[in-house]
Amino acid sequence: MNSVTSKVAYLSGFVDGLEIDKTTKEGKAIVQIIEVLKHISIELEDISENQRELEEYLNDLDEDLAYVEDDLYDIEDDYEDEDLDDFVELKCGNCGEVIYVDAGIIDDREEITCPNCHEVLKLED
């Protein structure tokens, strides 16, 4: 008798065993209380099942994100190994994030957005 549903079922059987007169006001009230408890227990079971499914889904997302992070950090490590002469180091004036931008982008005066705070970086001559 671990679940709420089984406890409500036990209580319902117990009340039936008491042979309460269901035509009296008190009997009608007890029957309605048992019915409400049955509905509540069903809703709780549904909520618990949905919670378990969401936890599984979030765990799967977390694993997938870990793979993406691993791939991303591997790419950053690859950049560290390469010759960075083609890249210019910029520091975001808003959040302080240091990013490396292809020199061609700066030469073309293209707009550069900070990947951390999404602010447009101001390019100085």
C-alpha positions in Angstrom: 0.0 0.0 0.0 2.6 2.5 -1.1 0.7 4.6 -3.7 -2.0 7.1 -2.9 -4.3 5.2 -5.3 -4.0 2.0 -3.3 -4.6 3.8 0.0 -7.7 5.4 -1.4 -8.9 2.0 -2.7 -8.3 0.5 0.8 -10.2 3.4 2.4 -13.1 2.9 -0.1 -13.3 -0.8 0.7 -13.1 0.0 4.4 -16.0 2.4 4.2 -18.0 -0.1 2.1 -17.3 -2.7 4.9 -18.8 -0.4 7.5 -22.1 -0.6 5.7 -22.8 3.0 6.1 -26.3 4.1 5.1 -25.6 6.0 1.9 -29.1 7.6 2.0 -28.3 9.8 5.0 -26.6 13.1 4.8 -23.5 11.8 6.4 -23.4 8.7 4.2 -23.7 10.8 1.1 -20.9 13.1 2.3 -18.6 10.1 2.9 -19.3 8.6 -0.5 -18.6 12.0 -2.2 -15.4 12.4 -0.2 -14.2 9.0 -1.3 -15.0 9.9 -5.0 -13.0 13.1 -4.7 -10.1 11.2 -3.2 -10.2 8.7 -6.1 -10.1 11.6 -8.7 -7.2 13.3 -6.8 -5.3 10.0 -6.6 -5.7 9.5 -10.4 -4.5 13.1 -11.0 -1.5 12.6 -8.7 -0.5 9.4 -10.6 -0.7 11.2 -13.9 1.4 14.1 -12.6 4.0 11.7 -11.2 4.2 9.9 -14.5 4.6 13.2 -16.4 7.3 14.2 -14.0 9.2 11.0 -14.6 8.9 11.4 -18.4 10.1 15.0 -18.1 13.1 13.9 -15.9 14.0 11.3 -18.6 13.7 13.9 -21.3 15.9 16.4 -19.5 18.5 13.8 -18.8 18.6 13.0 -22.5 18.9 16.7 -23.3 21.7 17.1 -20.8 23.6 14.2 -22.4 23.0 15.7 -25.9 24.2 19.1 -24.7 27.3 17.5 -23.2 28.2 16.0 -26.6 27.7 19.4 -28.2 29.9 21.1 -25.5 32.6 18.5 -26.1 32.5 19.1 -29.8 32.5 22.9 -29.3 35.5 22.8 -26.9 37.3 20.5 -29.3 36.9 23.1 -32.0 38.2 25.8 -29.7 41.2 23.6 -28.9 41.8 23.2 -32.6 41.8 26.9 -33.0 44.5 27.2 -30.3 46.6 24.8 -32.3 46.3 26.7 -35.5 48.1 29.8 -36.5 46.0 32.7 -35.2 47.6 35.3 -37.6 44.3 35.3 -39.6 42.3 36.1 -36.5 42.0 39.3 -34.5 41.4 39.2 -30.7 38.5 41.4 -29.6 37.2 42.1 -26.1 33.5 42.9 -25.7 33.1 46.2 -24.0 29.9 45.1 -22.5 30.7 41.7 -20.9 34.4 41.4 -21.2 34.3 38.2 -23.3 37.4 37.7 -25.5 36.6 36.5 -29.0 38.6 35.8 -32.0 37.3 37.2 -35.3 38.6 36.5 -38.8 40.6 39.5 -40.0 38.6 39.5 -43.3 35.4 40.3 -41.4 37.0 43.2 -39.7 38.5 44.4 -43.0 35.1 44.3 -44.6 33.7 46.3 -41.6 31.0 43.7 -41.0 28.9 44.0 -37.9 30.2 41.7 -35.1 28.0 40.5 -32.3 29.3 39.2 -29.0 28.3 35.5 -28.7 28.1 35.8 -24.9 25.9 38.9 -24.4 24.7 39.5 -28.0 25.8 43.2 -28.0 27.2 44.6 -31.2 30.9 45.2 -30.9 32.2 48.6 -31.7 35.2 48.4 -34.1 37.8 51.0 -33.6 40.3 52.0 -36.3 
